[in-house]
Amino acid sequence: MLKLEKDYLLSKLTTLRIGGPAKFFVTAKTQEELIEAIQYARKKQINYLIIGGGSNLLVSDDGTNSLVINNKTSGIKQARGNLVVKSGTPLQELVDCTIEHGLWGLHKLTGIPGTVGGAVFGNAGAYGQTISDYITQVLILDSFQNLQFLYKNQCGFNYRDSSFKKNKYVILEIYFQLKTADPKVLAKEAVDIISQRILKYPKETKCPGSFFKNILVETLPEKIVSKIPKDKIPFGKINAGYLLEEVGAKGQRQNEIEIAPYHANLFINRGNGNAKDFYNLAKKYHQKVKEKFGITLEPEVQLINLPKFSSSVY
């Protein structure tokens, strides 16, 4: 039996500590509860939103009329280098498991907050590794409430994107096939990466993660790419932080929302900030980048009950 809560304040769950109330809220601790919550929403014709660790979200100060489902379905099964992972499993738990068992391919994702399902939804990656690299298939609940497996090539994976952002399929389990490696080597690389991430994301920093996506060079005209220094294009992507820095974003502030003085793509809640100030500050420098470089930045963070960045100012 679902234990629905009303007017649950989402700022309690988001890493940004911003977000108004969810009209309805439920925590799903098992796959059966997750499916039951989705079926309830569809039966009642209520929109639903599944969240995991609360990162990569900017929720309106007005909250949402949706049923918000907090996915806490967790578990990892291992067999001969193959892993089956529940979607609500913390991503760090999966990374730690691969390191401990000497499985290469996901260790560079260490330190990224959120759940495995959320990482698959947004095709998360770091330092040249992407979570979809070693996925073989995904168990989903489709829009007709049927369970089915999708092979990797059916998931629409692209840079920080997947077909799950567009369809109503719900990620339940993810299947990985990983290479073997020396656990000590993996652990050392992970420690080095964590030391770098701490510089960017000090503990207790209230932020959703990098706000804008880096830009794939292959999507831009050569005349634009030629103006960008080559060292700002690692792994074939133009660093969004560099573009924002070039238009003066570092250290800028709107009330309690600040762009980090050390990283122009990191928007931080310095106190009791709100979504309106956050949105307006991001929109301002989104426009400045477009005017200077002719590049339209796209949020990596999901906007909940907020206008898309292609629309008019908030």
N, C-alpha and C positions, 0 to 999 in steps of 0.2 A: 504493500500500500504506500503510495507516494505521500511524503510529508511536505506539502507545499507551504511556503512562507510567502507573505505578502509584503510589498514595499521594502524589499531587502536592499540595503544601501551597498551599491557595488564598489564604492570607494574602499570598502573593507577587504576586497579581493584583488583589486588591480595593483600592480607594482607601482603605478603612478600615484596611487592613493587619491584618485579623482574618479567621480562617477556618481550620478544620481541613483534613485531607487529603481529596482526591477519590480514591475507590477506583480510578477510571480517568480518564485525562486525554489529550486530543489537541488539537493546533492545526490548524485548517483554513485554509489559505492561498488556496484556490480554491473556487469554488462546487461543483465536482465533489467535492472532498475533504469539504466540509460535508455534502453529500448522502450520500456514502459513509459518513461517521461516523454519521449518523442511521440509515441502513439497517442498519449493523452493530449498533447498539443495539437496534433493533426486532427484528432477527433473533435476537439473543441474549437478548431480553426483559429488557434492562437499561434502567432509567430514564435519561434524559439531560437535561442542563441546558446551554443555550447561553448563554455570557457573552461580552461584548464588552470594554469598557474597564474593567469591574470596579466601576463606580459603582452606586449604588442597590441594593447588596447587603449583607445581614447574614447571614453564613454561620456556622452552629453551630461551636463549638469541636471537636465530634466529626466535623466534615466531612460528607461525603455518600457514599453507596454508588453514586451515579449516575455515568454517564460524563459528565464535564464537557468540553464542546467550546468551545474558545476561537476565536471567529469572527473571522478575520483577512482575510476576503474583501473586497477594497477596490477601488474604481474609480468614476469619475464620467464619464458621457457627456452631452454637451450638444448640443441641436439646436433652434434658434429659441425659446429660453426654456424648453424642456422639458428636464428632467434625468432620467437613469436612473442610479440610485445603488445600488451593492452594499451589502448590509446591514451588513457589517463595516467600512465606511468610517467613520473618525472623524467625529463630528458637526461638530467645528470645521473640518475640511477642507471639508465641504459648505458651511458658513456662509461661509468665506473665498472659496470659488468663486463663490457667489451675489453677494457684495459686489464682487468683482473684475469680474464680468461685468454688473453693474448689474441684478440680478434681485431684486425686492422680495418679502419675505414670510417670510424665515427669519433675517434679520440680527440680530434681537433674541435669538436663541438662542445668540449668541456666548458663549463661556466655559463652556457646559454640557459636562461631561465625558461620555465614553462614545461609543458608535457610533450610526449612523443607525438601524440595526435596533433597538437598545435604546430609542432615543428614540421610534420608532414603536410599539413594544411597550407602552411606558408613556404614549404620547401626550404627550410632554414639551412644555413651553411656558414662556414667561417674558415679562413686560412686555406682556401682551395678545396675543402671538403663540403659536400652537400648531403643532406640526409637521404635524398632519393637515390644516391649513387649505388647503394647496395640493397635497395628494396627489390624483392621479387614479386610480391603481391600484397594486396590490402583487402581485408574483409570489411565490407561496408553494409549498411542498411540503406537500401535504395528508396526512391521517392514513393514506391508502391509498398513499402514496409517489408520487402523481401531481403533476406541475407544473400549476398553474392560476393564472389572473389573478383577483384580486378587485377590484371597483370600490370606491371609497372608502366608499360606503354599505353595503358588505358587510363592513366591518371593525369595526363596532361601536364606533366612536370616541366616547368621552365624556371628561369631565374626568379627566385622568391615567389613562385606562383605554382598553382595546381588547378585542376578542374574542380576540386572540392570547394574552391571559392565561388564557383558559378552555379554548380548543381546543388541539389538538396541531399546528396549522399552523406551519410554519417560514418566517420572512420571508427571502426571498432577494434581491429587488430592489425598489426603491421608485421610482415614477414621479411626478415633480412638474411642475406647470405654474405658472410664476411670472410676475409682472408686471414690466415694465421700469421702471427708476428710475436716478437719477444715482448712480454709484458713490461719488462724494465724499460725498454726503448719507448713504448707507448706512454708509460707513466712519466718519463722525463719530458717528452714532448708536451704532454698535458700540463705538467707543472709550469713549463715555460710559457705556455699560452695563458694559463690562469694569472701569472704574474703580469702579463701584458693587459689582460682584461681588467684587473683590479685598478690599474692606472686610469682606465677609461670609466669604469663603473665601480667607484669606491663602495664599500659595504654601506647598506642603508640608504643608498641613493634612490630617490623616488623618481623613476623614469620608466618609460615603456620599452626601452631599448632604442637603437638607432631609429630615428623617425622616418627618414626618407631612404628609399632604395638607391643603391649605386646604379649607374647607368651602363648598360651593355653598349660597348663601342659599335658593334655591328648594326645597331639600330639607328645610328646617327650618320648624317652626311659628312663626308670627308672634310669639308670646309670648317665644320664645327670641331671635329676631332683634332684637326691640325693646330688649333689654338690651345690645346691642353698639353701641359708637360707630360712626357712619357712616364715619369715616375709617379704620376697621379692616376695611372691606368693599370693597376695590378690585376692580374688574372683576366685581362680584357674588359675591365669595368672602370668607368670614371668614378672616382670617389666623390660621393655626394657631399661629404664633409669639406672637401677642398672647394667645391663650387660655392657652398654656403660661406666659407671663410673668406673667399674672394669678394663677396658682397657685404662683408662686415658683420656677419651674424654672431661671431664669437663674443660671449659676455653680454649680449643684449638681453633686455629684461622687460617683461610686461607684468607689473605687480609681482605676484609670487612665482611666476614662471620665468626661468632663466635659461638661456642657451649657454652651455658650459664654456667657460673661458679657455678651456684646453681642447675642446672638440665641438665643432660647429654643427654637427648633426645629432647632438645630444641635448634634448630639451628636458629640463629638470624642474620638478615641483619643490621649491625651496621652503615651503611652509604649508599654508592652507590654500594652495592654488586651485583654480577652477578650469574647466574644459574650455570655456569661452576665451579666456586669456591665452591658454595654450594654443588653441586653434588659430586665433588672430595673429599671434606671434609667428607661428609656422607659416601661415598664409602670406604674411608680409615678406618673408625671405624666400618663399617659393616664387613669388612674383618678381623679386629682385634678380633671382637666378635666371628666370625666363627672359627678363629684359636684357641682361648682360650677355648671356651665353646662347640664348635661343633654345635652351633645354628645359623641358617641363619635368620637374621632379615628381615622382609618384610616392605617396606614403607607403612605407612598409607596414606601418601600424594600421590596424582596423579602426575605422571611424564608426562608432555606434550612435545612431540617431543624430548624426551630424552631416552637413552637406559634403559632397565630393569636392575635391580641390579644383575641379574644372568649373565649378559653379561660382556664383557671386560671393563676395566677402560675407562672412558670418554676421 
